Structure formats: C-alpha cells, structure tokens
Amino acid sequence: MTQNPQKQLTSQKLAYFWWACAFCCFALVGISHLFFQNYLFMRPCEQCVYIRYAFVTLGLGGVILGFGFQVQKKQNLANGVFFIVKALAKILGFLVAFYGSIRGIIYSAFLLKVHRALNSSAFSDSSDFGESSEAIEEVIFGLQGCSMKPRFDFGLPLDEWLPSVFTPTGDCGQDFALPPSDMVLAPLREYFIEAYSQGWYLLPSVKFGTMAECCLLAFGIGFILLSVGFVCYVRSVVPFLCARFCALAQKYAKIR
C-alpha cells in the first residue's frame, strides 16, 4: 500500500496547492476586515458576513484536504488504518470545501441581486413605481434584502464569537467608504477612501467588478477546482479499491 516516489511527489504538491487555496480564502477575509472595514470604514452587510463565513468554511476544507494529501515520511499507523484515515480526511475536506463554495455562490448571487435592485433605475426614479409592478417589487426586494441579525448555518453564533468580523453594521448594496465626518485622514488613507467612495469595485476608477460579482467568480472557480480535484481523486482510488477487493476475494477463496 506504499506509494511510489512519483505519486508521493504529486500528492505532496496537491497538499501544498490546497493549503495555498486555504491561505487565499483566509487572506481575503482578513483583508476585507482589516483593510476595507477597519481602515476604509466600509461597513459589512448581512450577506457580506455570510460571504466571509463561506470563505472561512472553504478555507477550512482546503486545510483538511492539505492534510489528507500530505505525504508522511514515517507512518506509525498500520498501512490499512493509515490509508483509511487519509481517505476520510480527503472526503471530509471535499465535503466541507464543496459546502463552503456552494454557500458562497448562493450568498454572492443574492447580494448581486440586491445590489442590482438598489442601483436600478426603478430605485432612483420614483416615477417608475406607478408604471410597473415589477419595478415596485424590485425596490422592495432591495430595501428588505438584508437584516442586522445574521443567522448562520447550524445555529453558529459567529456574531457573538467574533463580533468585529461577523456582525453586520451596514446595508446590502451600500458598500461605499463612510469615514467619520470629524476625522482627520492621512493622505494615503484619504486617497483610498476617495477611490471607494462610490462603492467597492475591483477597478474603482472605471467601476468594474462589484464585490458580489468578484466573490461569485471566486467561489465559482473554487467549485470548479474542487470538482476537478474530486474527480481525479475518485479515478485514482477506484482502481486501487478494485485491486484490493480482488486480492481479498482470492485470499478468501483460498482459505475456503
């Protein structure tokens, strides 16, 4: 049940890859909290903290996958037990990561819908209200799309455990920098706040790529990578399991 050096090298590279992905997820949460929230005074909304939760979950799945694919130089466990433990770690990692990516896609898509509703012509022009019931529904959805009391999956009180990270303090779709009016800003800080005064964009100068769109893209890429990784893992495990099953069947036949 020992792997050849080439397979060990590939497995170790996969471990580093999943750890790198996990680091990116945690880094995005850290940047959103430390830089955009604390430094630029961009208040997170309900869907924003849900997206942070999804990134943390996706990162946790990446950490577990990294340990699942990590090559141990010294195996103190029996080979069979060691294989089962590693396989369970990989399956658990894929489940957690898939869950995080799917939830992230849902949260990002919902935030994108709210953002578009609040920035629609119906919301900015009250004369449209009497002309279309769809316009009224769009405006109502934009106004009621978020609340100040988050409800995380499994009843996790993340807003109580880490209130500065998981407590919403802003409105959905209103992700612009809003510093205190009486605060004296350093030139660099003032520059960034001015750049994001109209909202969060990947390229603020041309208003390209909203936060919801970028997060949706990130979670989509994560889902694709996980799907490819899972398929490759299944294809590598199935032949091994078939070989082991045949060996056990032959051994049982000889005993009888």
RODOPA-560987 format. One line per field, with one value per residue (C-alpha): x, y, z; residue in three letters. Coordinates in nm, 2 decimals. Layout:
<atoms>
X (X  ...)
Y (Y  ...)
Z (Z  ...)
residu (ALA  ...)
</atoms>
This chain:
<atoms>
X (0.00  0.30  0.31  0.59  0.81  0.63  0.29  0.42  0.55  0.22  0.03  0.26  0.21  -0.16  -0.13  0.06  -0.20  -0.49  -0.31  -0.24  -0.61  -0.70  -0.45  -0.61  -0.95  -0.84  -0.64  -0.94  -1.14  -0.85  -0.82  -1.19  -1.19  -0.87  -0.83  -1.18  -1.38  -1.13  -0.91  -1.16  -1.47  -1.67  -1.94  -2.02  -2.38  -2.56  -2.47  -2.11  -2.06  -2.22  -1.97  -1.69  -1.83  -1.83  -1.47  -1.37  -1.55  -1.39  -1.05  -1.11  -1.19  -0.87  -0.67  -0.83  -0.76  -0.40  -0.35  -0.53  -0.29  0.02  0.28  0.40  0.77  0.71  0.39  0.34  -0.01  -0.07  -0.08  -0.45  -0.55  -0.33  -0.50  -0.84  -0.76  -0.61  -0.91  -1.16  -0.96  -0.99  -1.36  -1.43  -1.22  -1.40  -1.74  -1.65  -1.50  -1.79  -2.03  -1.84  -1.82  -2.18  -2.30  -2.06  -2.22  -2.57  -2.47  -2.29  -2.57  -2.82  -2.60  -2.56  -2.94  -2.98  -2.70  -2.87  -3.21  -3.07  -2.88  -3.17  -3.35  -3.66  -3.50  -3.35  -3.66  -3.98  -4.19  -4.14  -4.33  -4.67  -4.58  -4.46  -4.54  -4.20  -4.03  -4.20  -4.11  -3.75  -3.73  -3.89  -3.65  -3.36  -3.48  -3.56  -3.28  -3.08  -3.12  -2.89  -2.92  -2.74  -2.84  -2.56  -2.60  -2.61  -2.71  -2.35  -2.33  -2.04  -2.15  -2.11  -1.78  -1.62  -1.84  -1.59  -1.58  -1.93  -2.16  -2.33  -2.32  -2.42  -2.68  -2.66  -2.56  -2.43  -2.06  -1.90  -1.64  -1.80  -1.55  -1.65  -1.70  -1.48  -1.19  -0.86  -0.73  -0.38  -0.32  -0.29  -0.60  -0.79  -0.68  -0.82  -1.14  -1.20  -1.14  -1.40  -1.65  -1.89  -1.87  -1.65  -1.52  -1.23  -1.13  -1.28  -1.18  -1.40  -1.65  -1.56  -1.64  -1.86  -1.78  -2.07  -1.95  -1.59  -1.70  -1.93  -1.64  -1.41  -1.65  -1.73  -1.36  -1.33  -1.62  -1.46  -1.12  -1.29  -1.49  -1.17  -0.98  -1.26  -1.30  -0.92  -0.92  -1.20  -1.04  -0.71  -0.89  -1.13  -0.86  -0.68  -1.00  -1.09  -0.74  -0.77  -1.11  -0.99  -0.70  -0.92  -1.16  -0.88  -0.74  -1.09  -1.13  -0.80  -0.90  -1.22)
Y (0.00  0.23  0.48  0.51  0.83  0.99  0.95  1.08  1.39  1.45  1.40  1.64  1.90  1.87  1.92  2.25  2.35  2.31  2.48  2.77  2.79  2.79  3.07  3.28  3.23  3.33  3.62  3.76  3.75  3.93  4.19  4.26  4.30  4.48  4.70  4.76  4.76  4.90  5.11  5.24  5.23  5.01  4.86  4.49  4.39  4.07  3.90  4.02  3.84  3.53  3.55  3.57  3.26  3.08  3.18  3.06  2.73  2.69  2.76  2.51  2.25  2.33  2.28  1.94  1.85  1.95  1.72  1.44  1.47  1.53  1.26  1.13  1.03  0.80  0.61  0.49  0.36  0.03  0.08  -0.01  0.22  0.50  0.47  0.49  0.79  0.98  0.88  1.00  1.33  1.38  1.30  1.53  1.81  1.78  1.79  2.10  2.28  2.20  2.32  2.65  2.71  2.64  2.86  3.13  3.11  3.14  3.43  3.62  3.57  3.70  4.01  4.07  4.07  4.32  4.54  4.55  4.62  4.91  5.05  5.00  5.29  5.20  5.27  5.60  5.73  5.72  5.79  5.43  5.30  5.36  5.22  4.87  4.63  4.46  4.79  4.81  4.45  4.52  4.82  4.64  4.35  4.58  4.75  4.43  4.21  4.22  4.24  4.34  4.00  3.73  3.36  3.13  2.77  2.51  2.79  2.90  3.23  3.36  3.72  3.66  3.47  3.72  4.03  4.25  4.01  3.85  4.13  4.33  4.70  4.82  4.78  4.54  4.71  5.02  4.92  5.26  5.40  5.61  5.77  5.98  6.34  6.49  6.25  6.38  6.14  6.07  6.14  5.77  5.68  5.97  5.85  5.50  5.63  5.86  5.58  5.36  5.65  5.52  5.16  4.85  4.77  4.57  4.87  5.17  5.42  5.26  5.09  4.75  4.43  4.47  4.28  4.04  3.97  3.91  3.69  3.49  3.45  3.34  3.08  2.96  2.90  2.72  2.50  2.41  2.33  2.12  1.93  1.86  1.75  1.53  1.35  1.29  1.16  0.92  0.80  0.73  0.55  0.32  0.11  0.06  -0.04  -0.28  -0.44  -0.47  -0.62  -0.88  -0.97  -1.02  -1.23  -1.45  -1.48  -1.58  -1.83  -2.00  -2.02  -2.20)
Z (0.00  -0.02  -0.30  -0.55  -0.53  -0.83  -0.67  -0.34  -0.51  -0.68  -0.36  -0.17  -0.44  -0.41  -0.03  -0.09  -0.35  -0.12  0.16  -0.07  -0.16  0.20  0.27  -0.01  0.15  0.49  0.35  0.17  0.49  0.67  0.40  0.40  0.78  0.84  0.53  0.39  0.72  0.97  0.75  0.49  0.71  0.47  0.68  0.61  0.55  0.64  0.31  0.34  0.67  0.52  0.24  0.50  0.67  0.33  0.27  0.61  0.55  0.21  0.36  0.64  0.38  0.20  0.52  0.58  0.21  0.26  0.55  0.36  0.06  0.27  0.25  0.58  0.59  0.88  0.91  1.27  1.20  1.02  0.64  0.62  0.91  0.77  0.43  0.58  0.79  0.49  0.27  0.54  0.57  0.19  0.18  0.48  0.32  -0.01  0.17  0.38  0.08  -0.15  0.11  0.15  -0.22  -0.28  0.01  -0.12  -0.46  -0.31  -0.09  -0.36  -0.61  -0.36  -0.28  -0.65  -0.69  -0.41  -0.55  -0.89  -0.74  -0.54  -0.84  -1.08  -1.25  -1.07  -0.73  -0.84  -1.02  -0.82  -1.13  -1.24  -0.94  -1.09  -1.43  -1.34  -1.06  -1.13  -1.05  -0.72  -0.63  -0.73  -0.50  -0.21  -0.26  -0.25  0.07  0.25  0.12  0.44  0.82  1.11  1.28  1.09  1.11  1.03  0.93  1.21  1.46  1.49  1.69  1.49  1.55  1.92  1.90  1.66  1.65  1.47  1.18  1.16  1.28  1.00  1.05  0.70  0.44  0.15  -0.18  0.00  0.02  0.00  0.23  0.50  0.74  1.04  0.93  1.20  1.14  1.01  0.74  0.63  0.26  0.17  0.37  0.21  -0.13  -0.08  0.08  -0.21  -0.46  -0.29  -0.21  -0.48  -0.37  -0.38  -0.72  -0.84  -1.05  -0.87  -1.13  -1.40  -1.17  -1.29  -1.09  -0.79  -0.47  -0.53  -0.89  -0.78  -0.49  -0.72  -0.96  -0.68  -0.54  -0.89  -0.96  -0.63  -0.71  -1.05  -0.89  -0.63  -0.89  -1.09  -0.78  -0.66  -1.00  -1.02  -0.67  -0.73  -1.05  -0.86  -0.58  -0.76  -0.93  -0.60  -0.42  -0.70  -0.68  -0.30  -0.33  -0.58  -0.36  -0.06  -0.26  -0.39  -0.03  0.10  -0.18  -0.10  0.27  0.18)
residu (MET  THR  GLN  ASN  PRO  GLN  LYS  GLN  LEU  THR  SER  GLN  LYS  LEU  ALA  TYR  PHE  TRP  TRP  ALA  CYS  ALA  PHE  CYS  CYS  PHE  ALA  LEU  VAL  GLY  ILE  SER  HIS  LEU  PHE  PHE  GLN  ASN  TYR  LEU  PHE  MET  ARG  PRO  CYS  GLU  GLN  CYS  VAL  TYR  ILE  ARG  TYR  ALA  PHE  VAL  THR  LEU  GLY  LEU  GLY  GLY  VAL  ILE  LEU  GLY  PHE  GLY  PHE  GLN  VAL  GLN  LYS  LYS  GLN  ASN  LEU  ALA  ASN  GLY  VAL  PHE  PHE  ILE  VAL  LYS  ALA  LEU  ALA  LYS  ILE  LEU  GLY  PHE  LEU  VAL  ALA  PHE  TYR  GLY  SER  ILE  ARG  GLY  ILE  ILE  TYR  SER  ALA  PHE  LEU  LEU  LYS  VAL  HIS  ARG  ALA  LEU  ASN  SER  SER  ALA  PHE  SER  ASP  SER  SER  ASP  PHE  GLY  GLU  SER  SER  GLU  ALA  ILE  GLU  GLU  VAL  ILE  PHE  GLY  LEU  GLN  GLY  CYS  SER  MET  LYS  PRO  ARG  PHE  ASP  PHE  GLY  LEU  PRO  LEU  ASP  GLU  TRP  LEU  PRO  SER  VAL  PHE  THR  PRO  THR  GLY  ASP  CYS  GLY  GLN  ASP  PHE  ALA  LEU  PRO  PRO  SER  ASP  MET  VAL  LEU  ALA  PRO  LEU  ARG  GLU  TYR  PHE  ILE  GLU  ALA  TYR  SER  GLN  GLY  TRP  TYR  LEU  LEU  PRO  SER  VAL  LYS  PHE  GLY  THR  MET  ALA  GLU  CYS  CYS  LEU  LEU  ALA  PHE  GLY  ILE  GLY  PHE  ILE  LEU  LEU  SER  VAL  GLY  PHE  VAL  CYS  TYR  VAL  ARG  SER  VAL  VAL  PRO  PHE  LEU  CYS  ALA  ARG  PHE  CYS  ALA  LEU  ALA  GLN  LYS  TYR  ALA  LYS  ILE  ARG)
</atoms>
